[in-house]
Amino acid sequence: MVFGDSLSAGYGLPRDAGWVDLLKQRVQAQSQTKLINNSISGETAAGGRTRIQHALKTHRPDIVIVELGGNDGLRGASIESIFGSLAAIIEACQRNKAQVLLAGMQLPPNYGMAYTQKFQDIYPQLAKRYGVKLVPFLLDGFGNKREFFQADGIHPTAQAQEKIAENVWKVLKTMLEPQQTLVDGSARSATPKAVR
């Protein structure tokens, strides 16, 4: 389950052109995994905190890709509140036995060096604290290139979606591949997790 904001909801893009749709094609080509996009344009980490439990109960995902926090940062929310909301989302997922893949974000430099750095640090700090997988920066490889963004300067164009899908896939595929685990001295293959 992708649990995100407009970056994951495909804001301003043609139907089925968003990175989640592209990722779904990759996932389903390799396994019978089902991928559900539970993203809402304008969503904040604070908003996600209030709806994560219902989403987990409804879809029962094995893996949750959490792509939130950017809107909180753009609104100048406190670092503590963003960290706390994302932490609560991760904790809810872990209580429901769902693995978490956290998608890191960065803010434009005009928000001030101190705030933007503290915001950027939220994601690796959470990943370390909770032992979850991390995509360091969702928009890695083009985040500073204006030609990959729509007129608003915030939402990536259709051209950029494959780059985002690749950034996520590099980490997600390690969570889907069967792991060889030793049980009583013999190697057994664990069942790969599903993204719902």
C-alpha positions as CSV (number, residue, x, y, z in Angstrom):
1,M,0.0,0.0,0.0
2,V,1.3,3.4,-1.0
3,F,0.3,5.9,1.7
4,G,1.1,9.4,0.4
5,D,0.2,12.8,-0.8
6,S,-0.1,14.4,-4.3
7,L,3.3,13.2,-5.3
8,S,1.9,9.7,-5.1
9,A,-1.7,10.5,-6.1
10,G,-0.6,11.6,-9.6
11,Y,-1.4,15.3,-9.3
12,G,-1.5,17.0,-12.7
13,L,-0.7,13.8,-14.6
14,P,-2.5,11.8,-17.2
15,R,-4.4,8.7,-15.9
16,D,-2.0,5.8,-15.1
17,A,1.1,7.9,-15.7
18,G,2.1,8.4,-12.0
19,W,5.1,6.6,-10.5
20,V,2.8,4.4,-8.4
21,D,1.1,3.1,-11.6
22,L,4.6,2.5,-13.1
23,L,5.7,0.7,-10.0
24,K,2.6,-1.4,-10.0
25,Q,3.5,-2.7,-13.5
26,R,6.9,-3.7,-12.3
27,V,5.7,-5.4,-9.2
28,Q,3.0,-7.3,-10.9
29,A,5.3,-8.4,-13.7
30,Q,7.5,-10.2,-11.1
31,S,5.0,-11.6,-8.7
32,Q,1.3,-11.9,-7.9
33,T,1.6,-8.9,-5.5
34,K,-1.2,-6.4,-5.4
35,L,-0.4,-2.8,-5.0
36,I,-3.0,-0.3,-3.7
37,N,-2.6,3.5,-3.9
38,N,-4.0,5.1,-0.8
39,S,-2.7,8.6,-1.5
40,I,-4.6,11.9,-1.2
41,S,-3.5,15.2,-2.8
42,G,-2.8,17.7,-0.1
43,E,-2.3,15.0,2.6
44,T,0.0,15.8,5.5
45,A,1.8,13.5,7.9
46,A,-0.6,14.8,10.6
47,G,-3.6,13.8,8.4
48,G,-2.1,10.5,7.6
49,R,-1.7,9.8,11.3
50,T,-5.5,10.1,11.7
51,R,-6.3,7.7,8.9
52,I,-3.5,5.1,9.0
53,Q,-5.4,2.7,11.3
54,H,-8.5,2.6,9.0
55,A,-6.3,2.1,6.0
56,L,-4.4,-0.8,7.6
57,K,-7.7,-2.4,8.8
58,T,-9.3,-2.0,5.3
59,H,-6.4,-3.2,3.1
60,R,-4.3,-5.3,5.5
61,P,-1.0,-4.6,3.7
62,D,2.2,-6.5,4.2
63,I,4.3,-3.5,3.2
64,V,3.4,0.2,3.5
65,I,5.3,2.8,1.4
66,V,5.0,6.0,3.5
67,E,5.4,9.1,1.4
68,L,4.3,12.0,3.6
69,G,5.7,15.0,5.4
70,G,6.4,17.3,2.4
71,N,3.1,19.3,2.8
72,D,3.8,19.7,6.5
73,G,7.2,21.1,5.7
74,L,5.9,23.4,3.0
75,R,3.4,24.8,5.6
76,G,6.2,25.4,8.1
77,A,5.0,22.8,10.6
78,S,7.3,22.2,13.6
79,I,10.0,19.5,13.0
80,E,8.8,17.8,16.2
81,S,5.2,17.5,15.0
82,I,6.3,16.1,11.6
83,F,8.6,13.6,13.3
84,G,5.9,12.6,15.8
85,S,3.2,12.1,13.1
86,L,5.5,10.0,10.9
87,A,6.6,8.0,13.9
88,A,3.0,7.3,14.9
89,I,2.3,6.1,11.3
90,I,5.3,3.7,11.4
91,E,4.3,2.4,14.8
92,A,0.8,1.7,13.7
93,C,2.1,-0.2,10.7
94,Q,4.5,-2.2,12.8
95,R,1.7,-3.1,15.3
96,N,-0.2,-4.4,12.4
97,K,2.8,-6.5,11.2
98,A,3.3,-4.4,8.1
99,Q,6.9,-3.6,6.9
100,V,7.5,0.1,6.2
101,L,9.4,1.7,3.4
102,L,9.8,5.4,4.2
103,A,10.2,7.8,1.3
104,G,12.5,10.8,2.3
105,M,11.8,14.3,1.1
106,Q,13.6,17.6,0.9
107,L,12.4,21.2,0.9
108,P,13.3,24.1,-1.3
109,P,16.2,26.2,0.0
110,N,14.1,29.3,0.5
111,Y,12.7,27.7,3.7
112,G,16.1,28.4,5.4
113,M,19.1,26.2,5.8
114,A,18.4,25.3,9.4
115,Y,14.8,24.2,8.9
116,T,15.4,22.4,5.6
117,Q,18.3,20.4,7.1
118,K,16.3,19.4,10.2
119,F,13.4,18.4,7.9
120,Q,15.7,16.3,5.7
121,D,17.2,14.6,8.8
122,I,13.7,13.4,9.9
123,Y,13.7,10.5,7.5
124,P,17.0,8.8,8.2
125,Q,16.5,9.3,11.9
126,L,13.1,7.6,11.8
127,A,14.5,4.8,9.6
128,K,17.2,4.2,12.1
129,R,15.0,4.3,15.2
130,Y,12.4,1.9,13.8
131,G,14.6,-0.3,11.7
132,V,12.6,0.5,8.5
133,K,13.8,0.7,4.9
134,L,14.5,4.1,3.4
135,V,14.4,5.8,0.1
136,P,16.8,8.7,1.1
137,F,15.2,11.2,-1.4
138,L,12.1,10.3,-3.5
139,L,13.1,12.8,-6.2
140,D,16.7,11.8,-6.3
141,G,18.4,12.4,-9.7
142,F,16.2,15.3,-10.8
143,G,15.0,17.2,-7.6
144,N,17.1,20.3,-8.6
145,K,16.2,20.3,-12.3
146,R,13.3,22.7,-13.1
147,E,12.5,21.0,-16.4
148,F,11.2,17.9,-14.5
149,F,8.5,19.8,-12.7
150,Q,5.1,21.2,-13.6
151,A,4.4,24.9,-13.7
152,D,3.9,25.0,-9.9
153,G,7.6,24.0,-9.4
154,I,6.5,21.3,-6.9
155,H,4.9,18.4,-8.7
156,P,7.1,16.3,-11.0
157,T,6.1,16.0,-14.7
158,A,5.1,12.7,-16.4
159,Q,8.7,12.6,-17.7
160,A,10.0,12.3,-14.1
161,Q,7.7,9.5,-12.9
162,E,9.9,6.7,-14.2
163,K,12.8,8.2,-12.2
164,I,10.7,8.2,-9.0
165,A,9.5,4.6,-9.7
166,E,13.1,3.5,-10.1
167,N,14.2,5.2,-6.8
168,V,11.4,3.3,-4.9
169,W,11.9,0.0,-6.8
170,K,15.6,-0.2,-5.9
171,V,14.6,-0.5,-2.2
172,L,11.2,-2.2,-2.5
173,K,12.5,-5.1,-4.5
174,T,14.8,-6.1,-1.6
175,M,11.7,-6.4,0.5
176,L,9.8,-8.6,-2.0
177,E,12.6,-11.0,-2.8
178,P,12.4,-14.3,-0.8
179,Q,15.0,-14.3,1.9
180,Q,17.0,-17.4,2.6
181,T,16.9,-18.1,6.3
182,L,18.5,-20.8,8.3
183,V,16.1,-22.9,10.3
184,D,17.6,-25.8,12.3
185,G,20.7,-25.5,10.1
186,S,18.9,-25.9,6.8
187,A,18.1,-23.1,4.3
188,R,14.5,-22.4,3.8
189,S,13.0,-19.8,1.6
190,A,10.6,-17.4,3.3
191,T,7.4,-16.3,1.5
192,P,7.9,-12.9,-0.1
193,K,5.8,-10.1,1.3
194,A,3.0,-8.5,-0.7
195,V,2.3,-4.8,-1.2
196,R,-1.5,-4.3,-1.0
